[in-house]
Amino acid sequence: MTYLISVGVTVGILAGAWCLAADNIGLISFAGFLGWATYFAAGGGVKGVKLGLCSNMSGVLWGLVTTALCGIFPDVPYYFFTIIFAGIMCWQAHVELLSFIPGTFIGNATYYAAMALGGNPALTAVGLACGIFLGIISDKSARLLTKDEQN
């Protein structure tokens, strides 16, 4: 079995389990999928964990800061803060652990989507982190099922 076939099997099984678990314990299921995607997009393995987790959490943090400032300064249009923090989310890539810019934007967008649906920041962060963990499990499990270690 090739890696792509085996990762498809492991992801499929874990995706169903994740949806069931997230729904039953009150986590945000889509946050898990976005963290999971970040793990693979950041390269998987240790690199995917470090870059994915740090960038996603950074995005959530910038979302928290942005919404807090919007609350403190309600007369300032929200897009003013969006301009500033979108730039910062790119500039912070000078720090190695924050260098995966798409992961930061994924974390940030996940935060806004969760808040729009009445979620909370802590559960957004937990869901993203669960997704990184699911990425590890699906990746490692797929490698156990395949002889094709080259992806």
Buried (B, 14 or more C-beta within 10 A) or exposed (E): EBBEEBBBBBBEEBBEEBBEBBEEEEBBBBBBBBBBBBBBBBBBBEEBBBBBBBBBBBBBBBBBBBBEBBEEEEEEEEEEBBEBBBEBBEEBBEEEBBBBBBBBBBBBEBBBBBBEEEBEBEBBBBBBBBBBBBBBBBBEBBBEBBEBEEE
